[in-house]
Amino acid sequence: MASRRDLYLRFDLSRQPKGLLSKAGLALKLAGKLEAPFRARVYALSDRFVPAAGEMGDDWTENLLVAANAPGRGLVADDYRVGDAALVYLGDWETSVVADGTVRWESAALAEAVSRVMGKTVSLLIVPEEGVNVRFHSKEYGASDAPRLTIQY
């Protein structure tokens, strides 16, 4: 069976003024080469999220997060809970790579999801298509390579 690496991201928006965004986007720096573009589904943790038994809440930490306790996963390893009380589907991401090895995605649905949680945190889940095991730089690589959420009012 093919595998994939799901990606959880969390951005602190506590210092951002509340308001409706006109645009929001993600920029992720690849850790290694991308042989071909890939597709991924993008979700946001609902602002009404209530964790199931054994599931971490929206205060998850990267040190404790594993597939079995990830927000939106429930107790079945490959069964995401999608809907108002769990994950909100934001759309499909067709990646393309620019010269610096960064993949970018903008979406009106992402702007709407981020607008609902301004002043708090936003958790995002990126689920690549089956068989894609892509890796991205994390914040530990430094500010220039860390995942970025871009917002515009």
Secondary structure, DSSP 8 states (H G I E B T S, - for coil): ------EEEEEE-TTS-----SEEEEEEEBSS--SS--EEEEEEE-TT----TT---TT--TTT--GGG-TT-TTSTT---BSTTSEEEEEEEE--B-TTSEEEEE-HHHHHHHHHTTTSEEEEEEEE-TT----B--GGG-TTTS-EEEEE-
